[in-house]
Amino acid sequence: MSEPQSFYDAVGGADTFHRLIAAFYRGVAADPELRPMYPEEDLGPAEVRFRMFLEQYWGGPRTYSEQRGHPRLRMRHHPFAVTPSARDRWLGHMRAALDEIALSPERDEEIWKYMVMAAHSMVNTDEPTYPGAIDVSENQS
């Protein structure tokens, strides 16, 4: 018996992940809320890191771990204020990217469920308040 085919191989391997992440970052590059979360002038390095991570996660090459070690996603995202709004914008760009590459419905559903779960787990702060708002939590003793 042969080993079951990985998700990575079943969806077309490196070419599919390149197309997915390129489409995703085109959306991020034009997003005024998300773009500032990427401090590098060029989004290229972030694109490469995210693509390598997803390729490894879905059964492709282990390049991400070989170059960067354990993913530690929450730790790596901790310096950034990932709000529910940012999560939703991120998911909007990912949904558009997935629609663009047009995976089979079953594979699309599989990767989309993961993206939603991962995006929700990255939220690390509430929405910022408007200027001059009173933070009632500071006044409680």
VOPAGU-2260 file (C-alpha; in pm, 1 decimal, decimal comma):
REM VOPAGU-2260
SITE   aa  ch    i         X         Y         Z
SITE  MET   A    0       0,0       0,0       0,0
SITE  SER   A    1     117,6     351,9     -70,7
SITE  GLU   A    2     114,2     636,0     177,2
SITE  PRO   A    3    -184,0     871,3     159,4
SITE  GLN   A    4    -116,3    1182,9     -44,2
SITE  SER   A    5     -53,1    1495,0     163,1
SITE  PHE   A    6    -276,9    1799,7     130,9
SITE  TYR   A    7      27,9    1981,4      -9,7
SITE  ASP   A    8      66,9    1731,8    -294,0
SITE  ALA   A    9    -307,6    1691,2    -352,0
SITE  VAL   A   10    -356,0    2064,0    -419,4
SITE  GLY   A   11     -57,4    2103,5    -652,3
SITE  GLY   A   12     238,4    2156,1    -420,0
SITE  ALA   A   13     465,5    2458,6    -429,5
SITE  ASP   A   14     292,1    2625,0    -724,7
SITE  THR   A   15     -42,9    2633,7    -543,1
SITE  PHE   A   16     106,4    2772,0    -222,4
SITE  HIS   A   17     300,7    3035,8    -417,4
SITE  ARG   A   18     -19,9    3148,2    -589,1
SITE  LEU   A   19    -219,0    3147,3    -262,9
SITE  ILE   A   20      30,0    3351,3     -64,5
SITE  ALA   A   21     101,3    3594,0    -350,3
SITE  ALA   A   22    -273,2    3662,9    -380,2
SITE  PHE   A   23    -304,6    3702,9      -2,8
SITE  TYR   A   24     -18,1    3953,7      20,8
SITE  ARG   A   25    -153,8    4159,0    -267,9
SITE  GLY   A   26    -455,2    4220,5     -44,9
SITE  VAL   A   27    -246,7    4287,1     266,1
SITE  ALA   A   28     -22,6    4533,5      80,5
SITE  ALA   A   29    -323,9    4752,1       2,2
SITE  ASP   A   30    -485,0    4724,0     346,4
SITE  PRO   A   31    -435,4    5034,8     562,5
SITE  GLU   A   32    -498,9    4846,3     887,9
SITE  LEU   A   33    -289,4    4536,8     822,3
SITE  ARG   A   34       3,6    4678,7     625,4
SITE  PRO   A   35     154,7    4856,8     930,3
SITE  MET   A   36     183,2    4517,7    1105,7
SITE  TYR   A   37     453,1    4428,6     855,3
SITE  PRO   A   38     748,2    4651,7     949,3
SITE  GLU   A   39     966,4    4554,1     654,2
SITE  GLU   A   40     940,3    4787,1     357,4
SITE  ASP   A   41     914,2    4490,3     124,2
SITE  LEU   A   42     651,1    4227,5     203,3
SITE  GLY   A   43     863,1    3966,1      25,1
SITE  PRO   A   44    1031,1    3821,8     336,6
SITE  ALA   A   45     696,4    3792,5     519,6
SITE  GLU   A   46     548,6    3625,4     213,1
SITE  VAL   A   47     830,3    3370,2     202,7
SITE  ARG   A   48     801,5    3292,1     575,9
SITE  PHE   A   49     424,3    3245,3     561,1
SITE  ARG   A   50     444,1    3030,8     247,9
SITE  MET   A   51     715,4    2808,3     398,9
SITE  PHE   A   52     509,9    2770,9     716,9
SITE  LEU   A   53     195,0    2669,5     528,6
SITE  GLU   A   54     382,0    2433,6     297,7
SITE  GLN   A   55     531,9    2256,6     597,8
SITE  TYR   A   56     204,0    2249,6     791,2
SITE  TRP   A   57      20,3    2092,3     497,6
SITE  GLY   A   58     278,8    1820,3     430,0
SITE  GLY   A   59     535,5    1987,8     207,9
SITE  PRO   A   60     903,6    2061,8     265,5
SITE  ARG   A   61    1020,9    2127,6     621,6
SITE  THR   A   62    1211,3    2437,6     514,6
SITE  TYR   A   63    1035,5    2659,5     767,9
SITE  SER   A   64    1158,2    2459,6    1069,4
SITE  GLU   A   65    1502,4    2411,3     918,1
SITE  GLN   A   66    1545,8    2787,6     876,2
SITE  ARG   A   67    1341,5    2930,1    1163,8
SITE  GLY   A   68    1289,9    2657,1    1421,5
SITE  HIS   A   69     955,4    2587,0    1585,1
SITE  PRO   A   70     679,1    2809,8    1446,8
SITE  ARG   A   71     570,2    2954,3    1786,9
SITE  LEU   A   72     298,6    3149,3    1609,7
SITE  ARG   A   73     151,6    3325,3    1911,8
SITE  MET   A   74     494,0    3435,3    2031,6
SITE  ARG   A   75     592,5    3563,8    1686,8
SITE  HIS   A   76     267,4    3763,8    1660,8
SITE  HIS   A   77     275,6    3895,4    2017,8
SITE  PRO   A   78     455,7    4225,7    1935,5
SITE  PHE   A   79     161,7    4325,5    1714,0
SITE  ALA   A   80    -184,0    4432,3    1830,6
SITE  VAL   A   81    -392,2    4162,4    1664,0
SITE  THR   A   82    -746,1    4283,9    1721,2
SITE  PRO   A   83   -1071,3    4115,9    1618,9
SITE  SER   A   84   -1094,0    4371,8    1338,0
SITE  ALA   A   85    -742,5    4288,5    1214,2
SITE  ARG   A   86    -828,0    3917,5    1231,4
SITE  ASP   A   87   -1139,2    3973,8    1021,4
SITE  ARG   A   88    -949,2    4179,8     764,1
SITE  TRP   A   89    -679,0    3910,5     750,2
SITE  LEU   A   90    -944,0    3645,1     696,3
SITE  GLY   A   91   -1105,8    3856,7     425,2
SITE  HIS   A   92    -778,9    3867,7     230,0
SITE  MET   A   93    -724,2    3495,7     283,1
SITE  ARG   A   94   -1078,3    3417,6     165,8
SITE  ALA   A   95   -1022,2    3626,1    -148,3
SITE  ALA   A   96    -690,2    3448,3    -211,0
SITE  LEU   A   97    -849,2    3105,7    -170,8
SITE  ASP   A   98   -1129,7    3206,0    -405,8
SITE  GLU   A   99    -870,3    3320,4    -659,6
SITE  ILE   A  100    -680,7    2990,9    -663,1
SITE  ALA   A  101   -1005,2    2787,2    -672,8
SITE  LEU   A  102    -922,2    2465,2    -490,3
SITE  SER   A  103   -1174,4    2181,5    -496,1
SITE  PRO   A  104   -1460,2    2249,4    -251,3
SITE  GLU   A  105   -1335,9    1980,0     -11,5
SITE  ARG   A  106    -978,2    2109,9      -3,1
SITE  ASP   A  107   -1096,8    2470,3      19,0
SITE  GLU   A  108   -1311,7    2385,0     319,1
SITE  GLU   A  109   -1023,4    2199,6     486,0
SITE  ILE   A  110    -774,2    2485,5     454,3
SITE  TRP   A  111   -1037,4    2752,8     531,1
SITE  LYS   A  112   -1128,9    2585,2     861,6
SITE  TYR   A  113    -761,8    2590,7     957,1
SITE  MET   A  114    -721,3    2957,0     858,1
SITE  VAL   A  115   -1024,4    3060,1    1064,8
SITE  MET   A  116    -902,1    2865,5    1368,6
SITE  ALA   A  117    -548,0    3004,6    1334,9
SITE  ALA   A  118    -666,9    3363,4    1286,1
SITE  HIS   A  119    -889,0    3345,7    1594,1
SITE  SER   A  120    -601,2    3209,2    1801,3
SITE  MET   A  121    -375,7    3503,8    1706,4
SITE  VAL   A  122    -606,1    3770,8    1853,9
SITE  ASN   A  123    -417,5    3916,6    2149,4
SITE  THR   A  124    -592,3    4245,5    2225,8
SITE  ASP   A  125    -933,6    4408,0    2216,8
SITE  GLU   A  126   -1022,9    4679,1    1970,7
SITE  PRO   A  127    -845,8    5004,8    2049,8
SITE  THR   A  128   -1067,9    5267,9    2202,6
SITE  TYR   A  129   -1128,5    5607,8    2051,5
SITE  PRO   A  130    -906,3    5899,7    2159,6
SITE  GLY   A  131   -1009,5    6036,6    2497,5
SITE  ALA   A  132   -1205,6    5727,8    2597,1
SITE  ILE   A  133   -1189,4    5627,4    2961,6
SITE  ASP   A  134   -1057,3    5279,8    3034,6
SITE  VAL   A  135   -1280,3    5172,3    3322,7
SITE  SER   A  136   -1057,8    4875,4    3404,3
SITE  GLU   A  137    -786,6    5114,6    3531,7
SITE  ASN   A  138   -1028,5    5273,8    3777,4
SITE  GLN   A  139   -1129,7    4951,1    3947,0
SITE  SER   A  140    -937,3    4857,8    4260,0
